[in-house]
Amino acid sequence: MTEPSKTAVAMAEDPDAVDVREDAQAAVAAVEPIVATPKLDAIPVEPPTLREFFSLPEKPADKRDVHWTAFQEKLKEEAKGIKWTAAMSDLAPKICELFDIKIHDILLAAWKKVEALRKALEDSKEDPEKSVYLDLTEHSIDYETKPFIDVKLKGASVKKLTLNVALNFKVKGFVLKVQNGAIRELQTGNCEAKGSIKYGTLAIAEKKLEPIKFPFSIKIPSLIAVPEPEAEVATETPVAPSEPEREAPKPEDSTERIEL
């Protein structure tokens, strides 16, 4: 697999709007407030990343997260006696950048290892103009990786910071649009995840099982490579997926159900 790694060298209407009506008999104007419609949870425009899921700080000086603060203190302790080419304020953002990975890329990389999907992709080459929608059964995915930063001094490595990332995804109601040997679109359903980031035995970030919000539809550029995680797809009892708002298949398209 290819590990994601980097090297560090140094909307709304006026809520006070009212509906004014006239009482014909009393000739008195009555004012009746409009009842506001409850807002639905916002649907993200951009696909979420691991960095967003783990709520890693945007600024290295952010002291609100005790795990992140403890991690920085540990790095300072380990750095004693080492002439860093980058200050801690420069190093911390580099560490966060390791997690600028789109979550749907992780899912796609796992799905591409499933033989049933590989066969569907190969079969789709026989009719390049035809689109096939693959309705995925409910399943779970385990993801592990060890991204690292190699701190160098005059070209020589002085410190290698290796992180351990482990996640478990529970996925339901996702649909893949396949055409001419490639996944062209991901129509999302429900996804929950839990996981942790550790530096040795020190936890940097931890998440209990919680939902991840995706856009209803994600276009997949055919030439963009996705990370290859150590992923296992665990089969569960197939259930009817919930129906996300998605574009209906065209008459010439076909829909198939694929079990993972």
CORTASUL-V397795 format. One record per backbone hydrogen bond with DSSP energy under -0.5 kcal/mol. CO is the residue of the C=O (numbers start at 1). NH is the residue of the N-H. E is the energy in kcal/mol with one decimal. If there is no record, write none. Layout:
co/nh/e
CO/NH/E
CO/NH/E
This chain:
co/nh/e
1/3/-0.7
2/228/-0.7
3/5/-0.9
6/150/-0.5
7/9/-0.6
8/10/-0.6
8/152/-0.8
14/17/-1.8
17/34/-1.1
18/20/-0.6
19/21/-0.5
19/32/-2.0
21/30/-2.9
22/24/-0.7
23/27/-1.8
23/28/-0.7
28/23/-1.8
30/21/-2.3
30/32/-0.5
32/19/-2.3
34/36/-0.6
42/44/-0.6
48/103/-2.4
49/53/-2.2
50/54/-2.5
51/56/-2.1
52/55/-0.7
59/62/-1.8
64/66/-0.7
65/69/-2.1
66/70/-2.3
67/71/-2.0
68/72/-2.1
69/73/-2.0
70/74/-1.9
71/75/-2.1
72/76/-2.2
73/77/-1.9
74/78/-2.3
75/79/-1.6
77/80/-1.0
79/82/-2.6
82/84/-1.3
87/90/-1.4
87/91/-2.0
88/92/-2.5
90/94/-0.9
91/95/-1.9
92/96/-2.1
93/97/-2.0
94/98/-0.7
95/98/-1.0
96/99/-1.9
97/100/-1.8
99/51/-2.2
99/101/-1.7
101/50/-1.9
102/105/-0.7
102/106/-1.1
103/107/-1.8
104/108/-2.5
105/109/-2.2
106/110/-1.7
107/111/-2.6
108/112/-2.3
110/113/-1.4
111/114/-1.9
114/118/-2.3
115/119/-2.4
116/120/-1.8
117/121/-2.5
118/122/-2.0
119/123/-2.9
120/124/-1.6
122/125/-1.3
123/126/-1.7
124/127/-0.8
124/180/-0.7
125/128/-0.5
127/130/-1.9
130/180/-0.5
131/254/-1.7
132/134/-0.6
132/178/-3.4
133/135/-0.7
133/256/-3.4
134/136/-0.8
134/176/-2.4
135/258/-1.8
136/173/-0.5
138/236/-0.9
139/171/-2.9
140/234/-2.4
141/169/-3.0
142/232/-1.2
143/167/-2.7
144/230/-1.4
145/165/-2.7
147/163/-2.8
148/6/-1.6
149/151/-0.7
149/161/-3.2
150/152/-0.5
151/158/-3.0
151/159/-1.6
153/156/-1.7
156/153/-3.3
159/151/-3.5
159/161/-0.5
160/162/-0.8
161/149/-2.0
163/165/-0.5
164/198/-2.4
165/145/-1.9
166/196/-2.3
167/143/-2.7
168/194/-1.6
169/141/-2.3
169/171/-0.5
170/192/-2.2
171/139/-2.2
172/190/-3.2
174/136/-2.2
175/187/-3.1
176/134/-3.2
176/178/-0.7
177/184/-3.2
177/185/-1.2
178/132/-2.8
179/182/-1.2
182/179/-2.6
182/184/-0.6
184/220/-2.5
185/177/-2.7
185/187/-0.5
186/188/-0.7
186/218/-2.6
187/175/-2.7
190/172/-2.6
191/212/-2.8
192/170/-3.0
193/210/-1.9
194/168/-2.5
195/207/-2.8
196/166/-2.1
197/204/-3.2
197/205/-1.6
198/164/-2.9
198/200/-0.6
199/202/-1.9
201/203/-0.5
202/199/-3.1
205/197/-2.7
207/195/-2.0
210/193/-2.3
216/188/-1.8
218/186/-2.8
219/221/-0.6
221/224/-1.0
223/225/-0.5
227/229/-0.8
229/231/-1.4
230/144/-1.0
232/142/-2.0
232/234/-0.7
233/235/-0.5
234/140/-1.8
242/244/-0.9
244/246/-0.8
250/253/-2.0
254/133/-2.9
256/135/-3.5
258/137/-1.5
